[in-house]
Amino acid sequence: MDVVVDACWEFLEYNLSLDTCVMTWCLADNELHQQPRLAKEAKDFIFANIGCVAEQFEFLELDYDKFVQLLGANDIYVEQEESILEAIVNWLSHDSEYRSRHFAELLQYVRLPQISEEILDTTVVRLKAEGSADAADILYKVSKTSGWTIPQYAVRKSDGPSWCISSILKIHVLHRSFGILIPGTAFVGQFAHCHNRCRSEEF
């Protein structure tokens, strides 16, 4: 039986494609199967082709927890950060009535300072056109807030400690308000946590 199972995993590995990569990642990452090498290979394939993968039905059908698990991995690499934002918008638009509530939380996985103002404005327009007015309002307010930077939770291994910067965007999801943490008691605690986390990672 083990030989058959191993053959199945090998088949999935050698047949990774735009159509199969999300399914393969979900299967290999499942705690019942525990195939970490294949899971990483499938995940790397997803982000190497994120522009196309984000249009695939299997990607759009990911539930919220799996979607966050995928975006939240700290070892992902993309050539253009806007591809992550576009993937989020695609996923949200697939079921905007239910998923719009998650948009503010999902923004923490996007390094917004690396995305041009033109692309952000275009994304705001798209969100409005696709019926996600609340999400459009959130993105507009965040992108127009002076001095904002990346949230601490979006630190990735590929970024190195330089992404521990001196102000952190704080998104109040429930109240839909936005603010910037500045040096002070609250800020020092969060920055110290971020700084220590970076020092503990092997970049």
C-alpha positions in Angstrom: 0.0 0.0 0.0 2.8 2.4 0.8 4.2 1.9 -2.7 0.9 2.9 -4.2 0.6 6.0 -2.0 4.2 7.0 -2.8 3.5 6.6 -6.5 0.5 8.9 -6.1 2.5 11.6 -4.4 5.2 11.3 -7.1 2.5 11.6 -9.8 1.2 14.8 -8.2 4.7 16.2 -8.0 5.6 15.5 -11.6 2.4 16.9 -12.8 2.2 20.2 -11.0 0.5 22.8 -13.2 -1.8 25.8 -13.0 -4.7 23.4 -12.7 -3.3 21.1 -10.1 -1.0 23.2 -7.8 -3.6 24.4 -5.4 -5.2 21.0 -5.0 -1.8 19.4 -4.6 -0.8 22.0 -1.9 -4.0 21.4 0.0 -3.5 17.6 -0.1 0.2 17.7 0.8 -0.3 20.2 3.6 -3.2 18.3 5.2 -2.2 17.0 8.6 -3.4 13.5 7.7 -1.0 13.3 4.8 2.0 15.4 6.0 4.0 15.8 2.8 6.0 19.0 3.7 8.4 18.8 0.8 5.6 18.5 -1.8 3.5 21.1 0.0 6.4 23.6 -0.2 7.0 22.7 -3.9 3.4 23.3 -4.7 3.3 26.5 -2.7 6.4 27.8 -4.5 4.7 26.9 -7.8 1.6 28.8 -6.8 3.5 32.0 -6.0 5.8 31.7 -9.0 2.7 31.8 -11.1 0.3 33.7 -8.8 -1.1 35.9 -11.5 -2.5 32.9 -13.4 -3.2 30.7 -10.4 -5.3 33.4 -8.8 -7.8 33.1 -11.7 -8.2 29.3 -11.2 -11.4 27.9 -9.7 -9.5 25.9 -7.1 -7.8 29.0 -5.8 -11.0 31.1 -5.7 -12.7 28.3 -3.8 -10.2 28.2 -1.0 -11.9 28.8 2.3 -10.7 31.7 4.5 -8.5 29.7 6.8 -6.6 28.0 4.0 -6.4 31.3 2.1 -4.8 33.0 5.1 -2.5 30.0 5.7 -1.3 30.3 2.1 -0.8 34.1 2.2 0.7 34.1 5.7 3.6 31.8 4.9 6.8 33.8 5.6 8.9 32.0 3.0 7.0 33.1 -0.1 8.5 35.2 -2.8 6.8 37.2 -5.6 8.4 39.5 -8.2 5.6 42.1 -8.0 3.8 42.8 -4.7 0.7 43.9 -6.6 0.2 40.3 -7.6 -0.6 39.5 -4.0 -3.2 42.3 -3.8 -4.7 41.2 -7.0 -5.0 37.6 -5.8 -6.8 38.8 -2.7 -9.2 40.9 -4.7 -9.9 37.9 -7.0 -10.6 35.7 -4.1 -12.8 38.3 -2.4 -14.8 39.0 -5.6 -15.6 35.3 -6.0 -18.0 35.7 -3.1 -17.9 39.4 -2.2 -21.0 39.4 -0.1 -19.4 37.1 2.5 -15.7 37.7 2.0 -15.6 41.5 2.1 -15.6 41.4 5.9 -12.1 39.8 5.7 -10.5 42.4 3.5 -9.0 44.6 6.2 -7.4 41.5 7.9 -6.1 40.3 4.5 -4.3 43.6 3.9 -1.7 42.7 6.5 -0.3 40.1 4.0 0.4 42.8 1.4 3.5 45.0 1.5 1.5 48.0 0.3 4.5 50.5 0.2 5.8 48.5 -2.7 2.7 49.0 -4.8 2.3 52.2 -6.9 -0.4 54.7 -6.1 -1.8 54.2 -9.6 -2.3 50.5 -9.1 -3.9 51.1 -5.7 -6.3 53.6 -7.1 -7.2 51.2 -10.0 -7.8 48.5 -7.4 -10.2 50.8 -5.5 -12.2 51.4 -8.6 -12.3 47.7 -9.4 -13.6 46.8 -5.9 -16.3 49.4 -6.2 -17.3 48.1 -9.6 -17.5 44.5 -8.3 -19.8 45.4 -5.5 -17.2 45.6 -2.7 -17.7 49.2 -1.6 -16.6 48.6 2.0 -13.3 47.0 0.9 -12.8 49.8 -1.6 -13.2 52.3 1.2 -10.7 50.5 3.4 -8.1 50.3 0.7 -8.6 54.0 -0.2 -8.2 55.1 3.5 -5.2 53.0 4.0 -3.4 54.0 0.9 -4.0 57.7 1.5 -2.9 57.7 5.1 0.3 59.6 5.4 3.3 57.8 6.7 1.8 54.3 6.8 3.9 51.2 6.5 3.7 47.5 6.5 2.1 45.6 9.4 4.5 43.6 11.5 2.8 40.3 10.6 3.7 40.6 7.0 7.4 40.1 7.6 8.8 37.4 5.4 12.1 35.6 5.5 13.1 36.9 2.1 12.8 40.5 3.4 15.3 40.3 6.2 15.2 42.4 9.4 15.0 45.7 7.4 11.2 45.4 7.3 11.1 46.1 11.0 10.4 49.7 10.5 9.5 52.5 12.9 5.8 52.8 12.3 3.2 50.0 12.0 -0.2 50.3 10.3 -2.9 49.4 12.8 -6.2 48.3 11.3 -9.2 48.3 13.6 -11.4 45.8 11.7 -14.5 46.0 13.9 -14.7 49.8 13.9 -13.4 50.3 10.4 -11.0 53.0 11.6 -7.4 53.5 10.8 -4.4 54.9 12.7 -0.7 54.9 12.8 1.2 53.9 15.9 3.9 56.4 16.8 6.7 56.1 19.3 5.3 55.6 22.7 4.3 52.9 25.2 2.0 51.0 22.8 4.3 51.3 19.9 7.5 50.2 21.8 5.9 46.9 22.8 4.8 46.0 19.3 8.1 47.1 17.7 10.1 45.1 20.3 8.0 42.1 19.5 8.6 42.6 15.7 12.3 43.3 16.3 12.8 40.2 18.4 11.0 38.0 15.9 13.3 39.2 13.1 16.4 38.5 15.2 15.2 34.9 15.9 14.5 34.1 12.2 17.2 32.6 10.0 17.2 34.8 6.9 
